[in-house]
Amino acid sequence: MALFKKRTVGKPGEWFYCLEHKKVEEGPECPAKDRFGPYASREEAQHAMETARERNLEWENDPRWHDATAGSPSDDD
């Protein structure tokens, strides 16, 4: 068992958005489960939540991501 946790070191110029602290970070300061990224610029990381909202709307409205509704004919018939 390891005595010390290995800290993930980011590459210079990689930007992340921390979901827990709601701030932009250069390099991964917080755990991967708490961040979006990497982004190429600080500005891109600052808009991470807006980008996520836009993508979610696109996916919610994409017919390829919706299952057939109950009672509708399936392709198996």
mmJSON file of the N, C-alpha and C atoms, coordinates in Angstrom:
{"data_MODEL":{"atom_site":{
"group_PDB":["ATOM","ATOM","ATOM","ATOM","ATOM","ATOM","ATOM","ATOM","ATOM","ATOM","ATOM","ATOM","ATOM","ATOM","ATOM","ATOM","ATOM","ATOM","ATOM","ATOM","ATOM","ATOM","ATOM","ATOM","ATOM","ATOM","ATOM","ATOM","ATOM","ATOM","ATOM","ATOM","ATOM","ATOM","ATOM","ATOM","ATOM","ATOM","ATOM","ATOM","ATOM","ATOM","ATOM","ATOM","ATOM","ATOM","ATOM","ATOM","ATOM","ATOM","ATOM","ATOM","ATOM","ATOM","ATOM","ATOM","ATOM","ATOM","ATOM","ATOM","ATOM","ATOM","ATOM","ATOM","ATOM","ATOM","ATOM","ATOM","ATOM","ATOM","ATOM","ATOM","ATOM","ATOM","ATOM","ATOM","ATOM","ATOM","ATOM","ATOM","ATOM","ATOM","ATOM","ATOM","ATOM","ATOM","ATOM","ATOM","ATOM","ATOM","ATOM","ATOM","ATOM","ATOM","ATOM","ATOM","ATOM","ATOM","ATOM","ATOM","ATOM","ATOM","ATOM","ATOM","ATOM","ATOM","ATOM","ATOM","ATOM","ATOM","ATOM","ATOM","ATOM","ATOM","ATOM","ATOM","ATOM","ATOM","ATOM","ATOM","ATOM","ATOM","ATOM","ATOM","ATOM","ATOM","ATOM","ATOM","ATOM","ATOM","ATOM","ATOM","ATOM","ATOM","ATOM","ATOM","ATOM","ATOM","ATOM","ATOM","ATOM","ATOM","ATOM","ATOM","ATOM","ATOM","ATOM","ATOM","ATOM","ATOM","ATOM","ATOM","ATOM","ATOM","ATOM","ATOM","ATOM","ATOM","ATOM","ATOM","ATOM","ATOM","ATOM","ATOM","ATOM","ATOM","ATOM","ATOM","ATOM","ATOM","ATOM","ATOM","ATOM","ATOM","ATOM","ATOM","ATOM","ATOM","ATOM","ATOM","ATOM","ATOM","ATOM","ATOM","ATOM","ATOM","ATOM","ATOM","ATOM","ATOM","ATOM","ATOM","ATOM","ATOM","ATOM","ATOM","ATOM","ATOM","ATOM","ATOM","ATOM","ATOM","ATOM","ATOM","ATOM","ATOM","ATOM","ATOM","ATOM","ATOM","ATOM","ATOM","ATOM","ATOM","ATOM","ATOM","ATOM","ATOM","ATOM","ATOM","ATOM","ATOM","ATOM","ATOM","ATOM","ATOM","ATOM","ATOM","ATOM","ATOM","ATOM"],
"id":[1,2,3,4,5,6,7,8,9,10,11,12,13,14,15,16,17,18,19,20,21,22,23,24,25,26,27,28,29,30,31,32,33,34,35,36,37,38,39,40,41,42,43,44,45,46,47,48,49,50,51,52,53,54,55,56,57,58,59,60,61,62,63,64,65,66,67,68,69,70,71,72,73,74,75,76,77,78,79,80,81,82,83,84,85,86,87,88,89,90,91,92,93,94,95,96,97,98,99,100,101,102,103,104,105,106,107,108,109,110,111,112,113,114,115,116,117,118,119,120,121,122,123,124,125,126,127,128,129,130,131,132,133,134,135,136,137,138,139,140,141,142,143,144,145,146,147,148,149,150,151,152,153,154,155,156,157,158,159,160,161,162,163,164,165,166,167,168,169,170,171,172,173,174,175,176,177,178,179,180,181,182,183,184,185,186,187,188,189,190,191,192,193,194,195,196,197,198,199,200,201,202,203,204,205,206,207,208,209,210,211,212,213,214,215,216,217,218,219,220,221,222,223,224,225,226,227,228,229,230,231],
"type_symbol":["N","C","C","N","C","C","N","C","C","N","C","C","N","C","C","N","C","C","N","C","C","N","C","C","N","C","C","N","C","C","N","C","C","N","C","C","N","C","C","N","C","C","N","C","C","N","C","C","N","C","C","N","C","C","N","C","C","N","C","C","N","C","C","N","C","C","N","C","C","N","C","C","N","C","C","N","C","C","N","C","C","N","C","C","N","C","C","N","C","C","N","C","C","N","C","C","N","C","C","N","C","C","N","C","C","N","C","C","N","C","C","N","C","C","N","C","C","N","C","C","N","C","C","N","C","C","N","C","C","N","C","C","N","C","C","N","C","C","N","C","C","N","C","C","N","C","C","N","C","C","N","C","C","N","C","C","N","C","C","N","C","C","N","C","C","N","C","C","N","C","C","N","C","C","N","C","C","N","C","C","N","C","C","N","C","C","N","C","C","N","C","C","N","C","C","N","C","C","N","C","C","N","C","C","N","C","C","N","C","C","N","C","C","N","C","C","N","C","C","N","C","C","N","C","C","N","C","C","N","C","C"],
"label_atom_id":["N","CA","C","N","CA","C","N","CA","C","N","CA","C","N","CA","C","N","CA","C","N","CA","C","N","CA","C","N","CA","C","N","CA","C","N","CA","C","N","CA","C","N","CA","C","N","CA","C","N","CA","C","N","CA","C","N","CA","C","N","CA","C","N","CA","C","N","CA","C","N","CA","C","N","CA","C","N","CA","C","N","CA","C","N","CA","C","N","CA","C","N","CA","C","N","CA","C","N","CA","C","N","CA","C","N","CA","C","N","CA","C","N","CA","C","N","CA","C","N","CA","C","N","CA","C","N","CA","C","N","CA","C","N","CA","C","N","CA","C","N","CA","C","N","CA","C","N","CA","C","N","CA","C","N","CA","C","N","CA","C","N","CA","C","N","CA","C","N","CA","C","N","CA","C","N","CA","C","N","CA","C","N","CA","C","N","CA","C","N","CA","C","N","CA","C","N","CA","C","N","CA","C","N","CA","C","N","CA","C","N","CA","C","N","CA","C","N","CA","C","N","CA","C","N","CA","C","N","CA","C","N","CA","C","N","CA","C","N","CA","C","N","CA","C","N","CA","C","N","CA","C","N","CA","C","N","CA","C","N","CA","C","N","CA","C","N","CA","C"],
"label_alt_id":[null,null,null,null,null,null,null,null,null,null,null,null,null,null,null,null,null,null,null,null,null,null,null,null,null,null,null,null,null,null,null,null,null,null,null,null,null,null,null,null,null,null,null,null,null,null,null,null,null,null,null,null,null,null,null,null,null,null,null,null,null,null,null,null,null,null,null,null,null,null,null,null,null,null,null,null,null,null,null,null,null,null,null,null,null,null,null,null,null,null,null,null,null,null,null,null,null,null,null,null,null,null,null,null,null,null,null,null,null,null,null,null,null,null,null,null,null,null,null,null,null,null,null,null,null,null,null,null,null,null,null,null,null,null,null,null,null,null,null,null,null,null,null,null,null,null,null,null,null,null,null,null,null,null,null,null,null,null,null,null,null,null,null,null,null,null,null,null,null,null,null,null,null,null,null,null,null,null,null,null,null,null,null,null,null,null,null,null,null,null,null,null,null,null,null,null,null,null,null,null,null,null,null,null,null,null,null,null,null,null,null,null,null,null,null,null,null,null,null,null,null,null,null,null,null,null,null,null,null,null,null],
"label_comp_id":["MET","MET","MET","ALA","ALA","ALA","LEU","LEU","LEU","PHE","PHE","PHE","LYS","LYS","LYS","LYS","LYS","LYS","ARG","ARG","ARG","THR","THR","THR","VAL","VAL","VAL","GLY","GLY","GLY","LYS","LYS","LYS","PRO","PRO","PRO","GLY","GLY","GLY","GLU","GLU","GLU","TRP","TRP","TRP","PHE","PHE","PHE","TYR","TYR","TYR","CYS","CYS","CYS","LEU","LEU","LEU","GLU","GLU","GLU","HIS","HIS","HIS","LYS","LYS","LYS","LYS","LYS","LYS","VAL","VAL","VAL","GLU","GLU","GLU","GLU","GLU","GLU","GLY","GLY","GLY","PRO","PRO","PRO","GLU","GLU","GLU","CYS","CYS","CYS","PRO","PRO","PRO","ALA","ALA","ALA","LYS","LYS","LYS","ASP","ASP","ASP","ARG","ARG","ARG","PHE","PHE","PHE","GLY","GLY","GLY","PRO","PRO","PRO","TYR","TYR","TYR","ALA","ALA","ALA","SER","SER","SER","ARG","ARG","ARG","GLU","GLU","GLU","GLU","GLU","GLU","ALA","ALA","ALA","GLN","GLN","GLN","HIS","HIS","HIS","ALA","ALA","ALA","MET","MET","MET","GLU","GLU","GLU","THR","THR","THR","ALA","ALA","ALA","ARG","ARG","ARG","GLU","GLU","GLU","ARG","ARG","ARG","ASN","ASN","ASN","LEU","LEU","LEU","GLU","GLU","GLU","TRP","TRP","TRP","GLU","GLU","GLU","ASN","ASN","ASN","ASP","ASP","ASP","PRO","PRO","PRO","ARG","ARG","ARG","TRP","TRP","TRP","HIS","HIS","HIS","ASP","ASP","ASP","ALA","ALA","ALA","THR","THR","THR","ALA","ALA","ALA","GLY","GLY","GLY","SER","SER","SER","PRO","PRO","PRO","SER","SER","SER","ASP","ASP","ASP","ASP","ASP","ASP","ASP","ASP","ASP"],
"label_asym_id":["A","A","A","A","A","A","A","A","A","A","A","A","A","A","A","A","A","A","A","A","A","A","A","A","A","A","A","A","A","A","A","A","A","A","A","A","A","A","A","A","A","A","A","A","A","A","A","A","A","A","A","A","A","A","A","A","A","A","A","A","A","A","A","A","A","A","A","A","A","A","A","A","A","A","A","A","A","A","A","A","A","A","A","A","A","A","A","A","A","A","A","A","A","A","A","A","A","A","A","A","A","A","A","A","A","A","A","A","A","A","A","A","A","A","A","A","A","A","A","A","A","A","A","A","A","A","A","A","A","A","A","A","A","A","A","A","A","A","A","A","A","A","A","A","A","A","A","A","A","A","A","A","A","A","A","A","A","A","A","A","A","A","A","A","A","A","A","A","A","A","A","A","A","A","A","A","A","A","A","A","A","A","A","A","A","A","A","A","A","A","A","A","A","A","A","A","A","A","A","A","A","A","A","A","A","A","A","A","A","A","A","A","A","A","A","A","A","A","A","A","A","A","A","A","A","A","A","A","A","A","A"],
"label_entity_id":["1","1","1","1","1","1","1","1","1","1","1","1","1","1","1","1","1","1","1","1","1","1","1","1","1","1","1","1","1","1","1","1","1","1","1","1","1","1","1","1","1","1","1","1","1","1","1","1","1","1","1","1","1","1","1","1","1","1","1","1","1","1","1","1","1","1","1","1","1","1","1","1","1","1","1","1","1","1","1","1","1","1","1","1","1","1","1","1","1","1","1","1","1","1","1","1","1","1","1","1","1","1","1","1","1","1","1","1","1","1","1","1","1","1","1","1","1","1","1","1","1","1","1","1","1","1","1","1","1","1","1","1","1","1","1","1","1","1","1","1","1","1","1","1","1","1","1","1","1","1","1","1","1","1","1","1","1","1","1","1","1","1","1","1","1","1","1","1","1","1","1","1","1","1","1","1","1","1","1","1","1","1","1","1","1","1","1","1","1","1","1","1","1","1","1","1","1","1","1","1","1","1","1","1","1","1","1","1","1","1","1","1","1","1","1","1","1","1","1","1","1","1","1","1","1","1","1","1","1","1","1"],
"label_seq_id":[1,1,1,2,2,2,3,3,3,4,4,4,5,5,5,6,6,6,7,7,7,8,8,8,9,9,9,10,10,10,11,11,11,12,12,12,13,13,13,14,14,14,15,15,15,16,16,16,17,17,17,18,18,18,19,19,19,20,20,20,21,21,21,22,22,22,23,23,23,24,24,24,25,25,25,26,26,26,27,27,27,28,28,28,29,29,29,30,30,30,31,31,31,32,32,32,33,33,33,34,34,34,35,35,35,36,36,36,37,37,37,38,38,38,39,39,39,40,40,40,41,41,41,42,42,42,43,43,43,44,44,44,45,45,45,46,46,46,47,47,47,48,48,48,49,49,49,50,50,50,51,51,51,52,52,52,53,53,53,54,54,54,55,55,55,56,56,56,57,57,57,58,58,58,59,59,59,60,60,60,61,61,61,62,62,62,63,63,63,64,64,64,65,65,65,66,66,66,67,67,67,68,68,68,69,69,69,70,70,70,71,71,71,72,72,72,73,73,73,74,74,74,75,75,75,76,76,76,77,77,77],
"pdbx_PDB_ins_code":[null,null,null,null,null,null,null,null,null,null,null,null,null,null,null,null,null,null,null,null,null,null,null,null,null,null,null,null,null,null,null,null,null,null,null,null,null,null,null,null,null,null,null,null,null,null,null,null,null,null,null,null,null,null,null,null,null,null,null,null,null,null,null,null,null,null,null,null,null,null,null,null,null,null,null,null,null,null,null,null,null,null,null,null,null,null,null,null,null,null,null,null,null,null,null,null,null,null,null,null,null,null,null,null,null,null,null,null,null,null,null,null,null,null,null,null,null,null,null,null,null,null,null,null,null,null,null,null,null,null,null,null,null,null,null,null,null,null,null,null,null,null,null,null,null,null,null,null,null,null,null,null,null,null,null,null,null,null,null,null,null,null,null,null,null,null,null,null,null,null,null,null,null,null,null,null,null,null,null,null,null,null,null,null,null,null,null,null,null,null,null,null,null,null,null,null,null,null,null,null,null,null,null,null,null,null,null,null,null,null,null,null,null,null,null,null,null,null,null,null,null,null,null,null,null,null,null,null,null,null,null],
"Cartn_x":[0.846,0.0,0.887,0.553,1.352,1.12,2.203,2.108,1.701,2.035,1.736,0.931,-0.04,-0.819,-0.011,-0.023,0.662,-0.197,0.35,-0.389,-0.279,-1.395,-1.419,-0.869,0.111,0.707,0.259,-0.258,-0.723,0.402,0.129,1.089,0.942,2.02,1.909,0.907,0.051,-0.934,-2.25,-2.391,-3.664,-4.502,-5.744,-6.649,-7.819,-8.296,-9.402,-10.405,-11.654,-12.665,-13.04,-12.831,-13.136,-14.612,-15.347,-16.771,-17.041,-16.13,-16.317,-16.063,-14.97,-14.601,-15.137,-15.687,-16.231,-15.205,-14.007,-12.95,-12.097,-11.386,-10.474,-9.123,-8.502,-7.193,-6.254,-5.02,-4.009,-3.38,-3.492,-3.039,-4.102,-4.13,-5.16,-4.827,-5.46,-5.259,-6.209,-7.406,-8.427,-8.56,-9.185,-9.362,-10.159,-9.91,-10.57,-12.089,-12.617,-14.074,-14.705,-13.893,-14.396,-14.049,-13.646,-13.229,-13.61,-13.723,-13.868,-12.542,-12.169,-10.966,-10.161,-9.041,-8.333,-8.853,-8.658,-8.982,-7.686,-7.698,-6.499,-6.208,-7.24,-7.024,-7.84,-7.452,-8.177,-9.617,-9.758,-11.086,-12.016,-11.491,-12.282,-12.742,-11.853,-12.183,-13.217,-13.152,-14.116,-15.542,-15.666,-16.979,-17.375,-16.724,-16.969,-18.417,-19.02,-20.402,-21.374,-21.114,-21.95,-21.847,-20.634,-20.413,-21.139,-21.065,-21.742,-23.258,-23.817,-25.262,-25.673,-24.888,-25.199,-25.148,-24.13,-24.0,-25.129,-25.504,-26.613,-27.9,-28.172,-29.368,-29.324,-28.16,-28.013,-28.299,-27.749,-27.935,-29.377,-30.007,-31.394,-32.324,-31.975,-32.816,-32.38,-31.369,-30.871,-31.666,-32.405,-33.239,-32.435,-31.155,-30.332,-30.117,-30.334,-30.086,-31.353,-32.484,-33.737,-34.178,-34.603,-35.146,-36.547,-37.005,-38.371,-39.328,-40.41,-41.381,-42.185,-42.714,-43.507,-44.706,-44.964,-46.113,-45.839,-44.666,-44.363,-43.736,-43.89,-43.306,-41.783,-41.217,-39.758,-39.197,-37.901,-37.242,-37.173,-37.438,-37.303,-38.468,-39.606,-40.808,-40.666],
"Cartn_y":[-1.175,0.0,1.232,2.19,3.411,4.3,4.88,5.775,7.177,7.534,8.886,8.792,9.67,9.725,10.431,9.88,10.508,11.662,12.851,14.026,14.127,14.345,14.512,15.885,15.919,17.18,17.48,18.667,19.065,19.59,19.69,20.26,21.776,22.495,23.967,24.379,25.333,25.824,25.074,24.033,23.336,24.023,24.273,24.958,24.06,24.152,23.341,24.238,23.758,24.45,23.536,23.994,23.205,23.386,22.287,22.314,22.562,22.133,22.313,23.76,24.336,25.695,26.765,26.297,27.2,28.243,27.719,28.622,27.935,28.748,28.268,27.994,26.875,26.495,26.195,26.596,26.182,24.915,23.862,22.563,21.978,20.665,20.058,20.182,21.122,21.288,20.399,20.19,19.406,18.037,17.073,15.735,15.76,14.784,14.709,14.688,14.081,14.0,15.369,16.367,17.707,18.749,18.325,19.333,18.968,20.01,19.888,20.305,19.684,20.094,18.894,19.105,20.375,21.219,22.512,23.487,24.137,24.659,25.262,26.652,27.325,28.687,28.929,29.957,30.357,30.74,31.474,31.93,30.751,29.727,28.53,27.874,27.781,27.176,28.015,29.335,30.208,29.974,29.501,29.263,27.787,27.008,25.566,25.232,25.925,25.617,25.986,27.084,27.5,26.474,26.023,25.01,23.721,23.326,22.103,22.232,23.378,23.6,23.496,24.123,24.084,22.658,21.909,20.521,19.657,19.863,19.098,19.34,20.595,20.91,20.229,20.252,19.595,18.1,17.464,16.021,15.69,16.529,16.28,16.364,17.166,17.355,16.514,15.69,14.844,13.54,13.259,12.049,10.757,10.79,9.58,9.146,10.039,9.724,9.346,9.285,8.964,7.55,6.823,5.484,5.617,4.562,4.542,4.654,5.384,5.553,4.269,4.086,2.88,2.816,1.633,1.434,1.741,2.273,2.556,1.33,1.173,0.0,0.026,-1.146,-1.241,-1.766,-1.686,-2.159,-3.692,-4.342,-5.799,-6.55,-5.876,-6.555,-6.914],
"Cartn_z":[0.0,0.0,0.0,-0.84,-0.949,0.27,0.744,1.891,1.48,0.258,-0.209,-1.493,-1.621,-2.852,-3.926,-5.115,-6.237,-6.728,-6.763,-7.217,-8.731,-9.368,-10.817,-11.158,-12.019,-12.431,-13.851,-14.038,-15.355,-16.216,-17.482,-18.415,-18.399,-18.612,-18.66,-19.735,-19.378,-20.329,-20.308,-19.48,-19.361,-18.287,-18.611,-17.69,-17.367,-16.134,-15.65,-14.941,-14.858,-14.074,-12.924,-11.688,-10.499,-10.158,-10.131,-9.836,-8.354,-7.504,-6.069,-5.637,-6.132,-5.736,-6.694,-7.836,-8.861,-9.295,-9.648,-10.1,-11.149,-11.907,-12.944,-12.303,-12.698,-12.175,-13.335,-13.189,-14.171,-13.633,-14.407,-13.923,-13.003,-12.857,-12.022,-10.537,-9.857,-8.425,-7.637,-8.148,-7.463,-8.126,-7.425,-7.993,-9.3,-10.146,-11.455,-11.335,-10.278,-10.116,-9.892,-9.548,-9.238,-10.293,-11.489,-12.463,-13.891,-14.71,-16.157,-16.764,-17.859,-18.557,-18.982,-19.577,-19.714,-20.877,-20.731,-21.767,-22.232,-23.437,-24.028,-23.472,-22.932,-22.433,-21.169,-20.445,-19.235,-19.597,-20.696,-21.119,-21.417,-22.084,-22.378,-21.078,-20.108,-18.814,-18.064,-18.208,-17.533,-18.036,-19.267,-19.868,-19.797,-18.944,-18.874,-18.557,-17.605,-17.227,-18.352,-19.017,-20.156,-21.283,-21.565,-22.604,-22.243,-20.974,-20.534,-20.698,-20.327,-20.492,-21.961,-22.837,-24.268,-24.807,-24.409,-24.874,-24.335,-23.088,-22.516,-23.293,-23.643,-24.429,-25.797,-26.427,-27.731,-27.611,-26.581,-26.396,-26.035,-25.203,-24.825,-26.031,-27.012,-28.192,-29.387,-29.208,-30.287,-30.303,-31.379,-31.418,-31.319,-31.637,-31.534,-30.084,-29.118,-27.709,-26.96,-27.639,-26.966,-27.304,-26.28,-26.484,-27.062,-27.687,-28.2,-27.024,-27.203,-26.13,-25.944,-24.762,-24.458,-25.403,-25.946,-26.812,-28.268,-28.586,-29.99,-30.633,-31.921,-32.594,-32.486,-32.33,-32.237,-33.542,-33.704,-34.908,-34.947,-33.811,-33.713,-34.338,-34.566,-35.094,-36.536],
"occupancy":[1.0,1.0,1.0,1.0,1.0,1.0,1.0,1.0,1.0,1.0,1.0,1.0,1.0,1.0,1.0,1.0,1.0,1.0,1.0,1.0,1.0,1.0,1.0,1.0,1.0,1.0,1.0,1.0,1.0,1.0,1.0,1.0,1.0,1.0,1.0,1.0,1.0,1.0,1.0,1.0,1.0,1.0,1.0,1.0,1.0,1.0,1.0,1.0,1.0,1.0,1.0,1.0,1.0,1.0,1.0,1.0,1.0,1.0,1.0,1.0,1.0,1.0,1.0,1.0,1.0,1.0,1.0,1.0,1.0,1.0,1.0,1.0,1.0,1.0,1.0,1.0,1.0,1.0,1.0,1.0,1.0,1.0,1.0,1.0,1.0,1.0,1.0,1.0,1.0,1.0,1.0,1.0,1.0,1.0,1.0,1.0,1.0,1.0,1.0,1.0,1.0,1.0,1.0,1.0,1.0,1.0,1.0,1.0,1.0,1.0,1.0,1.0,1.0,1.0,1.0,1.0,1.0,1.0,1.0,1.0,1.0,1.0,1.0,1.0,1.0,1.0,1.0,1.0,1.0,1.0,1.0,1.0,1.0,1.0,1.0,1.0,1.0,1.0,1.0,1.0,1.0,1.0,1.0,1.0,1.0,1.0,1.0,1.0,1.0,1.0,1.0,1.0,1.0,1.0,1.0,1.0,1.0,1.0,1.0,1.0,1.0,1.0,1.0,1.0,1.0,1.0,1.0,1.0,1.0,1.0,1.0,1.0,1.0,1.0,1.0,1.0,1.0,1.0,1.0,1.0,1.0,1.0,1.0,1.0,1.0,1.0,1.0,1.0,1.0,1.0,1.0,1.0,1.0,1.0,1.0,1.0,1.0,1.0,1.0,1.0,1.0,1.0,1.0,1.0,1.0,1.0,1.0,1.0,1.0,1.0,1.0,1.0,1.0,1.0,1.0,1.0,1.0,1.0,1.0,1.0,1.0,1.0,1.0,1.0,1.0,1.0,1.0,1.0,1.0,1.0,1.0],
"B_iso_or_equiv":[0.0,0.0,0.0,0.0,0.0,0.0,0.0,0.0,0.0,0.0,0.0,0.0,0.0,0.0,0.0,0.0,0.0,0.0,0.0,0.0,0.0,0.0,0.0,0.0,0.0,0.0,0.0,0.0,0.0,0.0,0.0,0.0,0.0,0.0,0.0,0.0,0.0,0.0,0.0,0.0,0.0,0.0,0.0,0.0,0.0,0.0,0.0,0.0,0.0,0.0,0.0,0.0,0.0,0.0,0.0,0.0,0.0,0.0,0.0,0.0,0.0,0.0,0.0,0.0,0.0,0.0,0.0,0.0,0.0,0.0,0.0,0.0,0.0,0.0,0.0,0.0,0.0,0.0,0.0,0.0,0.0,0.0,0.0,0.0,0.0,0.0,0.0,0.0,0.0,0.0,0.0,0.0,0.0,0.0,0.0,0.0,0.0,0.0,0.0,0.0,0.0,0.0,0.0,0.0,0.0,0.0,0.0,0.0,0.0,0.0,0.0,0.0,0.0,0.0,0.0,0.0,0.0,0.0,0.0,0.0,0.0,0.0,0.0,0.0,0.0,0.0,0.0,0.0,0.0,0.0,0.0,0.0,0.0,0.0,0.0,0.0,0.0,0.0,0.0,0.0,0.0,0.0,0.0,0.0,0.0,0.0,0.0,0.0,0.0,0.0,0.0,0.0,0.0,0.0,0.0,0.0,0.0,0.0,0.0,0.0,0.0,0.0,0.0,0.0,0.0,0.0,0.0,0.0,0.0,0.0,0.0,0.0,0.0,0.0,0.0,0.0,0.0,0.0,0.0,0.0,0.0,0.0,0.0,0.0,0.0,0.0,0.0,0.0,0.0,0.0,0.0,0.0,0.0,0.0,0.0,0.0,0.0,0.0,0.0,0.0,0.0,0.0,0.0,0.0,0.0,0.0,0.0,0.0,0.0,0.0,0.0,0.0,0.0,0.0,0.0,0.0,0.0,0.0,0.0,0.0,0.0,0.0,0.0,0.0,0.0,0.0,0.0,0.0,0.0,0.0,0.0],
"pdbx_formal_charge":[null,null,null,null,null,null,null,null,null,null,null,null,null,null,null,null,null,null,null,null,null,null,null,null,null,null,null,null,null,null,null,null,null,null,null,null,null,null,null,null,null,null,null,null,null,null,null,null,null,null,null,null,null,null,null,null,null,null,null,null,null,null,null,null,null,null,null,null,null,null,null,null,null,null,null,null,null,null,null,null,null,null,null,null,null,null,null,null,null,null,null,null,null,null,null,null,null,null,null,null,null,null,null,null,null,null,null,null,null,null,null,null,null,null,null,null,null,null,null,null,null,null,null,null,null,null,null,null,null,null,null,null,null,null,null,null,null,null,null,null,null,null,null,null,null,null,null,null,null,null,null,null,null,null,null,null,null,null,null,null,null,null,null,null,null,null,null,null,null,null,null,null,null,null,null,null,null,null,null,null,null,null,null,null,null,null,null,null,null,null,null,null,null,null,null,null,null,null,null,null,null,null,null,null,null,null,null,null,null,null,null,null,null,null,null,null,null,null,null,null,null,null,null,null,null,null,null,null,null,null,null],
"auth_seq_id":[1,1,1,2,2,2,3,3,3,4,4,4,5,5,5,6,6,6,7,7,7,8,8,8,9,9,9,10,10,10,11,11,11,12,12,12,13,13,13,14,14,14,15,15,15,16,16,16,17,17,17,18,18,18,19,19,19,20,20,20,21,21,21,22,22,22,23,23,23,24,24,24,25,25,25,26,26,26,27,27,27,28,28,28,29,29,29,30,30,30,31,31,31,32,32,32,33,33,33,34,34,34,35,35,35,36,36,36,37,37,37,38,38,38,39,39,39,40,40,40,41,41,41,42,42,42,43,43,43,44,44,44,45,45,45,46,46,46,47,47,47,48,48,48,49,49,49,50,50,50,51,51,51,52,52,52,53,53,53,54,54,54,55,55,55,56,56,56,57,57,57,58,58,58,59,59,59,60,60,60,61,61,61,62,62,62,63,63,63,64,64,64,65,65,65,66,66,66,67,67,67,68,68,68,69,69,69,70,70,70,71,71,71,72,72,72,73,73,73,74,74,74,75,75,75,76,76,76,77,77,77],
"auth_comp_id":["MET","MET","MET","ALA","ALA","ALA","LEU","LEU","LEU","PHE","PHE","PHE","LYS","LYS","LYS","LYS","LYS","LYS","ARG","ARG","ARG","THR","THR","THR","VAL","VAL","VAL","GLY","GLY","GLY","LYS","LYS","LYS","PRO","PRO","PRO","GLY","GLY","GLY","GLU","GLU","GLU","TRP","TRP","TRP","PHE","PHE","PHE","TYR","TYR","TYR","CYS","CYS","CYS","LEU","LEU","LEU","GLU","GLU","GLU","HIS","HIS","HIS","LYS","LYS","LYS","LYS","LYS","LYS","VAL","VAL","VAL","GLU","GLU","GLU","GLU","GLU","GLU","GLY","GLY","GLY","PRO","PRO","PRO","GLU","GLU","GLU","CYS","CYS","CYS","PRO","PRO","PRO","ALA","ALA","ALA","LYS","LYS","LYS","ASP","ASP","ASP","ARG","ARG","ARG","PHE","PHE","PHE","GLY","GLY","GLY","PRO","PRO","PRO","TYR","TYR","TYR","ALA","ALA","ALA","SER","SER","SER","ARG","ARG","ARG","GLU","GLU","GLU","GLU","GLU","GLU","ALA","ALA","ALA","GLN","GLN","GLN","HIS","HIS","HIS","ALA","ALA","ALA","MET","MET","MET","GLU","GLU","GLU","THR","THR","THR","ALA","ALA","ALA","ARG","ARG","ARG","GLU","GLU","GLU","ARG","ARG","ARG","ASN","ASN","ASN","LEU","LEU","LEU","GLU","GLU","GLU","TRP","TRP","TRP","GLU","GLU","GLU","ASN","ASN","ASN","ASP","ASP","ASP","PRO","PRO","PRO","ARG","ARG","ARG","TRP","TRP","TRP","HIS","HIS","HIS","ASP","ASP","ASP","ALA","ALA","ALA","THR","THR","THR","ALA","ALA","ALA","GLY","GLY","GLY","SER","SER","SER","PRO","PRO","PRO","SER","SER","SER","ASP","ASP","ASP","ASP","ASP","ASP","ASP","ASP","ASP"],
"auth_asym_id":["A","A","A","A","A","A","A","A","A","A","A","A","A","A","A","A","A","A","A","A","A","A","A","A","A","A","A","A","A","A","A","A","A","A","A","A","A","A","A","A","A","A","A","A","A","A","A","A","A","A","A","A","A","A","A","A","A","A","A","A","A","A","A","A","A","A","A","A","A","A","A","A","A","A","A","A","A","A","A","A","A","A","A","A","A","A","A","A","A","A","A","A","A","A","A","A","A","A","A","A","A","A","A","A","A","A","A","A","A","A","A","A","A","A","A","A","A","A","A","A","A","A","A","A","A","A","A","A","A","A","A","A","A","A","A","A","A","A","A","A","A","A","A","A","A","A","A","A","A","A","A","A","A","A","A","A","A","A","A","A","A","A","A","A","A","A","A","A","A","A","A","A","A","A","A","A","A","A","A","A","A","A","A","A","A","A","A","A","A","A","A","A","A","A","A","A","A","A","A","A","A","A","A","A","A","A","A","A","A","A","A","A","A","A","A","A","A","A","A","A","A","A","A","A","A","A","A","A","A","A","A"],
"auth_atom_id":["N","CA","C","N","CA","C","N","CA","C","N","CA","C","N","CA","C","N","CA","C","N","CA","C","N","CA","C","N","CA","C","N","CA","C","N","CA","C","N","CA","C","N","CA","C","N","CA","C","N","CA","C","N","CA","C","N","CA","C","N","CA","C","N","CA","C","N","CA","C","N","CA","C","N","CA","C","N","CA","C","N","CA","C","N","CA","C","N","CA","C","N","CA","C","N","CA","C","N","CA","C","N","CA","C","N","CA","C","N","CA","C","N","CA","C","N","CA","C","N","CA","C","N","CA","C","N","CA","C","N","CA","C","N","CA","C","N","CA","C","N","CA","C","N","CA","C","N","CA","C","N","CA","C","N","CA","C","N","CA","C","N","CA","C","N","CA","C","N","CA","C","N","CA","C","N","CA","C","N","CA","C","N","CA","C","N","CA","C","N","CA","C","N","CA","C","N","CA","C","N","CA","C","N","CA","C","N","CA","C","N","CA","C","N","CA","C","N","CA","C","N","CA","C","N","CA","C","N","CA","C","N","CA","C","N","CA","C","N","CA","C","N","CA","C","N","CA","C","N","CA","C","N","CA","C","N","CA","C","N","CA","C","N","CA","C","N","CA","C"],
"pdbx_PDB_model_num":[1,1,1,1,1,1,1,1,1,1,1,1,1,1,1,1,1,1,1,1,1,1,1,1,1,1,1,1,1,1,1,1,1,1,1,1,1,1,1,1,1,1,1,1,1,1,1,1,1,1,1,1,1,1,1,1,1,1,1,1,1,1,1,1,1,1,1,1,1,1,1,1,1,1,1,1,1,1,1,1,1,1,1,1,1,1,1,1,1,1,1,1,1,1,1,1,1,1,1,1,1,1,1,1,1,1,1,1,1,1,1,1,1,1,1,1,1,1,1,1,1,1,1,1,1,1,1,1,1,1,1,1,1,1,1,1,1,1,1,1,1,1,1,1,1,1,1,1,1,1,1,1,1,1,1,1,1,1,1,1,1,1,1,1,1,1,1,1,1,1,1,1,1,1,1,1,1,1,1,1,1,1,1,1,1,1,1,1,1,1,1,1,1,1,1,1,1,1,1,1,1,1,1,1,1,1,1,1,1,1,1,1,1,1,1,1,1,1,1,1,1,1,1,1,1,1,1,1,1,1,1]
}}}
